[in-house]
């Protein structure tokens, strides 16, 4: 590993790192990838692989009119213009070319409508004005396999179980890394080590909103998400951005696993706040659901009935008829024979709560949701069967929490070429960052399914190509 033999060293073999490595190796670069875990993939291996992009061949084939400019406007507006416009414009413009690059390498994204994040094709990714969520066949595993194969085909080397301890800096330029007692030198280094979701101290410091879930918080990020990028940043005085931001998914307290394993709550359900009133579309995108929950005062509850419980399929870890029964028997999920008694159990006004359920029974089960437009969300997900009314006792109420921590957004400040900037805003020569390690693309509002993946793969590719060019100039 030692020596002065590499054009590019990539720290981390998740989506961003593999994209950087494959891009640079494909152009003839001598690339070394160092991965702290014993397998490649990181959080990408746990994802459906949905990629948000605008102006793509898939959209065109389906008659969807879109453009990077339209994507940019939506992205900035949703994030209240709290992101650096130049970086976001570059990102929006580069998403389609990045997706096309992977498709040309063999990634299959069929030109068909997708009704969920696990169905290949073009789907509704979040709260965007046009559909931009591109899900590949084979999901995140297919992306990982494709990029690893591409980088190996072009001669990149991979070292597993190699956690980077520090950066090698000479003459104000990053020129390598340290792993244990060894040094590896290169013309440029790309930090793509993921986020910090598995380091509770860092979560408390940089994403304190995650504390709201208390003991119910669980993490679905890759095991390597331990904040190594923040420790490396300290060595070179790198600036940070994205403090206080991250992605939390709203779940019932009883869910403790990624939905692939946990299953899903029943379709016939309503969410009510401490006043006993419904306050959201229960299927609204997780781009905004945590923010809606945070706006409520006091605890909020997911309410369903016995018919809904019995409709849950077996074979999952959390959302099954038996698991809900066990939670109710233990008193952790509230259960009552009538709505008034359930209202008393969860401490909400009885008459308001009963009227809320009655109003819902008169609307959405009959096809329309005038208040929250959930019928449109369900249609986008391919749900064609009318929902059943909530009327079969006993009734259940499970505490809602922002419990699923998916990714963290505090990263090294980068420019539109993925070059790391120091606290003064100057470029740290030879150092790049991408994915969760590179801050400034993932904002205060997650734009929707595929946002983090598009960020990782797009900025990873930009970092790999620009890093290789920098290495050539340095040589």
NUMIVEX-86056 format. One record per residue (C-alpha): x, y, z; residue number from 1. Coordinates in steps of 0.1 Angstrom, whole numbers, plus 5000, padded with zeros to 4 digits. Each point is the difference from the previous one (the first is absolute). Example, Ala and Ser with C-alpha at 12.3 -4.5 7.8 and 13.67 -1.06 7.14 Angstrom:
VEXVEX    c1    c2    c3    i
VEXVEX  5123  4955  5078    1
VEXVEX  5014  5034  4993    2
// end
This chain:
VEXVEX    c1    c2    c3    i
VEXVEX  5000  5000  5000    1
VEXVEX  5029  5024  5007    2
VEXVEX  5018  5019  4974    3
VEXVEX  4993  5029  4976    4
VEXVEX  4981  4978  4975    5
VEXVEX  4964  5013  4999    6
VEXVEX  4983  5027  4982    7
VEXVEX  4969  4998  5022    8
VEXVEX  4993  4985  5034    9
VEXVEX  4964  4996  5009   10
VEXVEX  4990  4997  5037   11
VEXVEX  4969  4978  5001   12
VEXVEX  4984  4976  4976   13
VEXVEX  4963  5010  5003   14
VEXVEX  4981  5015  4972   15
VEXVEX  5020  5033  4999   16
VEXVEX  5034  4982  5003   17
VEXVEX  4992  4974  4974   18
VEXVEX  4988  5027  4976   19
VEXVEX  5031  5020  5005   20
VEXVEX  5023  4970  4995   21
VEXVEX  4981  4986  4970   22
VEXVEX  5000  5034  4983   23
VEXVEX  5037  5006  5005   24
VEXVEX  5011  4965  4992   25
VEXVEX  4979  5000  4968   26
VEXVEX  5021  5031  4989   27
VEXVEX  5032  4982  5006   28
VEXVEX  5008  5011  5035   29
VEXVEX  5019  4979  5025   30
VEXVEX  4975  4997  5028   31
VEXVEX  5001  4985  5035   32
VEXVEX  4968  4996  5020   33
VEXVEX  5002  4995  5038   34
VEXVEX  4970  4986  5017   35
VEXVEX  4998  4998  5038   36
VEXVEX  4974  4971  5000   37
VEXVEX  5004  4965  4986   38
VEXVEX  4978  5006  4970   39
VEXVEX  4992  5027  4975   40
VEXVEX  4967  5018  4997   41
VEXVEX  4994  5018  5032   42
VEXVEX  4965  5016  5003   43
VEXVEX  4995  4995  4962   44
VEXVEX  4997  4962  5005   45
VEXVEX  4971  5006  5024   46
VEXVEX  4981  5024  4976   47
VEXVEX  4976  4994  4972   48
VEXVEX  5023  5019  4977   49
VEXVEX  4975  5026  4989   50
VEXVEX  5019  5029  4984   51
VEXVEX  4984  5035  4996   52
VEXVEX  5009  5016  4967   53
VEXVEX  4985  5025  4975   54
VEXVEX  5000  5000  4962   55
VEXVEX  5008  4963  4996   56
VEXVEX  4995  4975  4972   57
VEXVEX  4975  4981  5021   58
VEXVEX  4979  5031  5006   59
VEXVEX  5001  5008  4963   60
VEXVEX  4989  4965  4990   61
VEXVEX  4970  5003  5024   62
VEXVEX  4990  5035  4987   63
VEXVEX  5011  5018  5033   64
VEXVEX  5012  5035  4992   65
VEXVEX  5027  5010  5025   66
VEXVEX  5032  5019  5001   67
VEXVEX  5029  5008  5024   68
VEXVEX  4987  5036  5003   69
VEXVEX  4967  4987  5012   70
VEXVEX  5017  4976  5024   71
VEXVEX  5022  5028  5013   72
VEXVEX  4970  5023  5007   73
VEXVEX  4981  4972  5018   74
VEXVEX  5031  4989  5020   75
VEXVEX  5009  5035  5012   76
VEXVEX  4964  5010  5008   77
VEXVEX  4994  4969  5021   78
VEXVEX  5032  5007  5019   79
VEXVEX  4990  5037  5004   80
VEXVEX  5031  5011  4981   81
VEXVEX  5022  4991  5030   82
VEXVEX  5024  4981  4977   83
VEXVEX  5028  5015  4978   84
VEXVEX  4983  5005  4966   85
VEXVEX  5031  4994  4979   86
VEXVEX  5006  4966  5015   87
VEXVEX  4964  4990  4997   88
VEXVEX  4998  5011  4964   89
VEXVEX  5030  4979  4991   90
VEXVEX  4985  4971  5018   91
VEXVEX  4966  5003  4982   92
VEXVEX  5018  5003  4966   93
VEXVEX  5022  4970  5007   94
VEXVEX  4973  4975  5012   95
VEXVEX  4988  4989  4966   96
VEXVEX  5035  4996  4985   97
VEXVEX  5010  4980  5030   98
VEXVEX  4970  4977  4997   99
VEXVEX  5006  4996  4962  100
VEXVEX  5036  4991  5007  101
VEXVEX  4989  4972  5023  102
VEXVEX  4974  4989  4975  103
VEXVEX  5026  4999  4973  104
VEXVEX  5021  4978  5023  105
VEXVEX  4971  4976  5003  106
VEXVEX  4976  5012  5027  107
VEXVEX  4965  4993  4990  108
VEXVEX  4973  5026  5007  109
VEXVEX  4971  4990  4978  110
VEXVEX  4977  5027  4985  111
VEXVEX  4969  4990  5019  112
VEXVEX  4980  5015  5029  113
VEXVEX  5010  4989  5034  114
VEXVEX  4976  5001  5029  115
VEXVEX  5026  4994  5028  116
VEXVEX  5036  5004  5008  117
VEXVEX  5007  4963  4993  118
VEXVEX  4984  4997  4966  119
VEXVEX  5023  5008  4971  120
VEXVEX  4991  5030  4980  121
VEXVEX  4990  5037  5005  122
VEXVEX  4981  5008  5031  123
VEXVEX  4988  5027  5023  124
VEXVEX  5030  5007  5022  125
VEXVEX  4987  5026  5024  126
VEXVEX  4982  5033  4997  127
VEXVEX  5013  5009  4966  128
VEXVEX  4978  5016  4973  129
VEXVEX  5010  4973  4975  130
VEXVEX  5011  4964  5005  131
VEXVEX  5038  4998  5004  132
VEXVEX  5007  4968  5019  133
VEXVEX  5019  4975  4979  134
VEXVEX  5001  4965  5015  135
VEXVEX  5024  4975  4984  136
VEXVEX  4994  4963  4997  137
VEXVEX  5018  4983  5028  138
VEXVEX  4997  5031  5023  139
VEXVEX  5030  5012  5019  140
VEXVEX  5019  4967  4997  141
VEXVEX  5000  5004  4962  142
VEXVEX  5016  5035  5003  143
VEXVEX  5027  4987  5024  144
VEXVEX  5008  4970  4978  145
VEXVEX  5001  5021  4968  146
VEXVEX  5023  5026  5014  147
VEXVEX  5023  4975  5017  148
VEXVEX  5003  4980  4969  149
VEXVEX  5007  5031  4979  150
VEXVEX  5028  5012  5023  151
VEXVEX  5016  4965  5002  152
VEXVEX  4998  4996  4962  153
VEXVEX  5020  5032  4996  154
VEXVEX  5026  4990  5025  155
VEXVEX  4990  5017  5032  156
VEXVEX  5011  4982  5032  157
VEXVEX  4979  4995  5031  158
VEXVEX  5011  4994  5036  159
VEXVEX  4973  4989  5024  160
VEXVEX  5004  5004  5038  161
VEXVEX  5021  5030  4994  162
VEXVEX  4988  5029  5021  163
VEXVEX  5018  5033  4993  164
VEXVEX  5015  5016  5031  165
VEXVEX  5010  5033  4985  166
VEXVEX  5011  5020  4970  167
VEXVEX  5035  5006  4987  168
VEXVEX  5005  5037  4995  169
VEXVEX  5032  5016  4986  170
VEXVEX  5004  5036  4989  171
VEXVEX  4964  5008  5006  172
VEXVEX  4989  4972  4977  173
VEXVEX  4983  4967  5008  174
VEXVEX  5021  4973  4984  175
VEXVEX  4990  4968  5016  176
VEXVEX  4985  4982  5030  177
VEXVEX  5012  4980  5030  178
VEXVEX  4986  4965  5009  179
VEXVEX  5016  4986  5031  180
VEXVEX  5037  5005  4997  181
VEXVEX  5000  5003  4963  182
VEXVEX  4997  5029  4976  183
VEXVEX  4985  4999  4965  184
VEXVEX  5007  5030  4977  185
VEXVEX  4980  5013  4972  186
VEXVEX  4994  5031  4979  187
VEXVEX  4966  5005  5016  188
VEXVEX  4978  4984  5027  189
VEXVEX  4962  4997  4999  190
VEXVEX  4983  4996  5034  191
VEXVEX  4969  4979  4995  192
VEXVEX  4997  4983  5034  193
VEXVEX  4963  5006  5005  194
VEXVEX  4982  5018  5029  195
VEXVEX  5000  4996  5038  196
VEXVEX  4967  4984  5008  197
VEXVEX  5016  4972  5020  198
VEXVEX  5019  5024  5023  199
VEXVEX  4975  5012  5025  200
VEXVEX  5023  5027  5014  201
VEXVEX  5003  5015  4965  202
VEXVEX  4963  4997  4994  203
VEXVEX  4993  5019  5032  204
VEXVEX  5025  5027  4990  205
VEXVEX  4992  5005  4963  206
VEXVEX  4964  4987  4997  207
VEXVEX  4983  5005  5034  208
VEXVEX  4965  4998  4984  209
VEXVEX  5005  4962  5001  210
VEXVEX  4998  5001  5038  211
VEXVEX  4962  5005  4997  212
VEXVEX  4995  4963  4994  213
VEXVEX  5018  4992  5033  214
VEXVEX  5003  4963  5006  215
VEXVEX  4980  4993  4968  216
VEXVEX  5028  5012  4976  217
VEXVEX  5015  4974  4978  218
VEXVEX  5025  5003  4971  219
VEXVEX  4999  4985  4966  220
VEXVEX  5032  5015  4986  221
VEXVEX  5030  4978  4991  222
VEXVEX  5022  4988  5028  223
VEXVEX  5028  5023  4990  224
VEXVEX  4981  5032  5006  225
VEXVEX  5021  5010  5030  226
VEXVEX  5010  5035  4991  227
VEXVEX  5035  4994  4987  228
VEXVEX  4996  5030  4976  229
VEXVEX  4996  5023  5030  230
VEXVEX  5032  4988  5016  231
VEXVEX  5019  5004  4968  232
VEXVEX  4986  5035  4995  233
VEXVEX  5016  5011  5033  234
VEXVEX  5035  4992  4986  235
VEXVEX  4998  5025  4972  236
VEXVEX  4977  5027  5015  237
VEXVEX  4972  4990  4976  238
VEXVEX  4967  5019  5002  239
VEXVEX  4968  4982  5008  240
VEXVEX  4965  5005  4989  241
VEXVEX  4966  4984  5005  242
VEXVEX  5001  5001  5038  243
VEXVEX  4966  4991  5015  244
VEXVEX  4988  4983  4969  245
VEXVEX  4994  4963  4992  246
VEXVEX  4973  4976  4989  247
VEXVEX  4976  4986  5026  248
VEXVEX  4970  4979  4990  249
VEXVEX  4968  5000  5019  250
VEXVEX  4992  4966  5015  251
VEXVEX  4979  4985  5027  252
VEXVEX  5020  4994  5031  253
VEXVEX  4999  4962  4995  254
VEXVEX  5019  5001  4967  255
VEXVEX  5037  4992  5005  256
VEXVEX  5012  4989  4966  257
VEXVEX  5002  5012  4964  258
VEXVEX  4967  4996  4983  259
VEXVEX  5013  4972  4979  260
VEXVEX  5001  4979  5032  261
VEXVEX  4975  5018  5021  262
VEXVEX  4971  5000  4976  263
VEXVEX  4975  5029  4997  264
VEXVEX  4971  5013  5022  265
VEXVEX  4965  4993  4988  266
VEXVEX  4987  5022  4972  267
VEXVEX  4968  5007  5020  268
VEXVEX  5014  5023  5027  269
VEXVEX  4999  5036  5010  270
VEXVEX  5026  5021  5019  271
VEXVEX  4986  5023  5026  272
VEXVEX  5016  5026  5022  273
VEXVEX  4995  5009  5037  274
VEXVEX  4968  5019  4992  275
VEXVEX  4985  4968  4985  276
VEXVEX  5001  5014  4965  277
VEXVEX  5015  4985  4968  278
VEXVEX  5029  5022  4989  279
VEXVEX  5017  4984  4969  280
VEXVEX  4998  4978  4970  281
VEXVEX  5011  4967  5016  282
VEXVEX  5019  4991  4968  283
VEXVEX  5016  5033  4993  284
VEXVEX  5036  4999  4989  285
VEXVEX  5026  4996  5027  286
VEXVEX  5015  5031  4985  287
VEXVEX  4976  5020  5021  288
VEXVEX  4984  4976  5025  289
VEXVEX  5024  5005  5028  290
VEXVEX  4996  5038  4997  291
VEXVEX  4962  4996  5002  292
VEXVEX  5003  4979  5031  293
VEXVEX  5024  5024  5016  294
VEXVEX  4975  5028  4996  295
VEXVEX  4975  4983  5023  296
VEXVEX  4998  5007  5037  297
VEXVEX  5000  4969  5022  298
VEXVEX  4999  4964  4990  299
VEXVEX  4985  4987  4968  300
VEXVEX  4984  4967  4993  301
VEXVEX  4994  4975  4972  302
VEXVEX  4965  4986  5003  303
VEXVEX  4986  4969  4984  304
VEXVEX  4974  4973  5007  305
VEXVEX  4999  4962  5004  306
VEXVEX  4993  4994  4963  307
VEXVEX  5031  5021  4991  308
VEXVEX  5021  4980  5024  309
VEXVEX  4988  4967  4986  310
VEXVEX  5007  5012  4965  311
VEXVEX  5038  5002  5007  312
VEXVEX  5019  4973  4983  313
VEXVEX  5022  4975  5019  314
VEXVEX  5037  4996  4993  315
VEXVEX  5013  5034  5013  316
VEXVEX  5017  5010  5032  317
VEXVEX  4978  5029  5012  318
VEXVEX  4968  5005  4981  319
VEXVEX  4982  4967  5004  320
VEXVEX  4967  4991  5017  321
VEXVEX  5017  4981  5027  322
VEXVEX  5026  5027  5008  323
VEXVEX  4973  5027  5003  324
VEXVEX  4981  4976  5023  325
VEXVEX  5030  4995  5021  326
VEXVEX  5006  5038  5003  327
VEXVEX  4964  5005  5010  328
VEXVEX  5001  4972  5026  329
VEXVEX  5031  5016  5015  330
VEXVEX  4982  5034  5001  331
VEXVEX  5025  5017  4978  332
VEXVEX  4974  5004  4972  333
VEXVEX  4967  5013  5013  334
VEXVEX  4969  4979  4994  335
VEXVEX  4964  5006  5008  336
VEXVEX  4966  4987  4990  337
VEXVEX  4986  5033  4989  338
VEXVEX  5014  5033  4987  339
VEXVEX  4991  5020  5031  340
VEXVEX  5019  4977  5022  341
VEXVEX  5030  5001  4977  342
VEXVEX  4999  5038  5001  343
VEXVEX  5002  4999  5038  344
VEXVEX  5029  4975  4998  345
VEXVEX  5021  5023  4979  346
VEXVEX  4988  5032  5017  347
VEXVEX  4983  5018  4971  348
VEXVEX  4965  5017  5000  349
VEXVEX  4975  4972  4995  350
VEXVEX  4974  5018  4979  351
VEXVEX  5026  5015  4977  352
VEXVEX  5017  4966  4995  353
VEXVEX  4967  4982  4993  354
VEXVEX  4990  5026  4975  355
VEXVEX  5034  4998  4983  356
VEXVEX  4996  4963  4995  357
VEXVEX  4964  5004  4988  358
VEXVEX  5011  5027  4975  359
VEXVEX  5028  4977  4986  360
VEXVEX  4975  4971  4997  361
VEXVEX  4978  5023  4979  362
VEXVEX  5027  5011  4976  363
VEXVEX  5031  4980  4991  364
VEXVEX  4985  4965  5001  365
VEXVEX  4976  5014  4974  366
VEXVEX  5028  5011  4977  367
VEXVEX  5008  5036  5009  368
VEXVEX  5019  5018  5028  369
VEXVEX  4989  5037  4997  370
VEXVEX  5021  5011  5030  371
VEXVEX  5034  4984  4993  372
VEXVEX  4998  4987  4964  373
VEXVEX  5012  4965  5011  374
VEXVEX  4981  4984  4971  375
VEXVEX  5026  5016  4976  376
VEXVEX  5029  4986  5020  377
VEXVEX  4984  4965  5001  378
VEXVEX  4994  5002  4962  379
VEXVEX  5036  5008  4994  380
VEXVEX  5009  4969  5020  381
VEXVEX  4977  4979  4979  382
VEXVEX  4974  4994  5027  383
VEXVEX  4967  4995  4981  384
VEXVEX  4979  4981  5026  385
VEXVEX  4980  5023  5023  386
VEXVEX  5011  5001  5036  387
VEXVEX  4977  4985  5026  388
VEXVEX  4983  5021  5027  389
VEXVEX  5013  5001  5035  390
VEXVEX  4971  4983  5018  391
VEXVEX  5010  4966  5012  392
VEXVEX  5009  4998  5037  393
VEXVEX  5023  4999  5018  394
VEXVEX  5017  5032  4989  395
VEXVEX  5037  5006  5003  396
VEXVEX  5023  5031  5004  397
VEXVEX  5038  4998  4997  398
VEXVEX  5023  5029  5008  399
VEXVEX  5015  5018  4969  400
VEXVEX  5037  5009  5002  401
VEXVEX  5026  5013  4975  402
VEXVEX  5017  4967  5008  403
VEXVEX  5019  4988  4969  404
VEXVEX  5033  5017  4994  405
VEXVEX  5010  4995  4964  406
VEXVEX  5028  5025  4993  407
VEXVEX  5018  5031  5014  408
VEXVEX  5007  5031  4981  409
VEXVEX  5029  5017  5018  410
VEXVEX  5030  4997  4977  411
VEXVEX  5031  5016  4988  412
VEXVEX  4992  5032  4981  413
VEXVEX  5007  4995  4963  414
VEXVEX  4997  5021  4969  415
VEXVEX  4984  4990  4967  416
VEXVEX  5030  4979  4991  417
VEXVEX  4998  4981  5033  418
VEXVEX  5032  5016  5012  419
VEXVEX  5001  5004  5038  420
VEXVEX  5000  5036  5013  421
VEXVEX  5017  5011  5032  422
VEXVEX  4983  5022  5026  423
VEXVEX  5010  5031  4980  424
VEXVEX  4985  4987  4968  425
VEXVEX  5033  4992  4983  426
VEXVEX  5005  4967  4982  427
VEXVEX  5019  4973  5019  428
VEXVEX  5023  4989  4972  429
VEXVEX  4998  4963  4992  430
VEXVEX  4970  4993  5022  431
VEXVEX  4965  4991  4987  432
VEXVEX  4968  4988  5018  433
VEXVEX  4968  4984  4988  434
VEXVEX  4968  4983  5013  435
VEXVEX  4991  5006  5036  436
VEXVEX  5037  5009  5006  437
VEXVEX  4995  5030  4976  438
VEXVEX  4977  5026  5015  439
VEXVEX  4977  5025  4982  440
VEXVEX  4979  4979  4977  441
VEXVEX  4978  4982  5025  442
VEXVEX  4981  5028  5017  443
VEXVEX  4976  5009  5027  444
VEXVEX  4972  4982  4980  445
VEXVEX  5007  4967  4983  446
VEXVEX  4987  5004  4965  447
VEXVEX  4988  4964  4998  448
VEXVEX  5009  4964  4992  449
VEXVEX  5032  4999  4981  450
VEXVEX  5014  5033  5013  451
VEXVEX  5028  4985  5020  452
VEXVEX  5009  4975  4973  453
VEXVEX  5000  5026  4973  454
VEXVEX  5022  5022  5022  455
VEXVEX  5024  4971  5007  456
VEXVEX  5003  4987  4964  457
VEXVEX  5000  5035  4983  458
VEXVEX  5025  5017  5023  459
VEXVEX  5020  4969  5003  460
VEXVEX  5005  5000  4962  461
VEXVEX  5008  5037  5000  462
VEXVEX  5026  4995  5028  463
VEXVEX  5015  4970  4982  464
VEXVEX  5004  5018  4967  465
VEXVEX  5012  5033  5014  466
VEXVEX  5023  4983  5025  467
VEXVEX  5016  4980  4971  468
VEXVEX  5005  5033  4981  469
VEXVEX  5015  5016  5030  470
VEXVEX  5024  4971  5005  471
VEXVEX  5011  5004  4964  472
VEXVEX  5007  5037  5005  473
VEXVEX  5019  4993  5032  474
VEXVEX  5021  4974  4983  475
// end
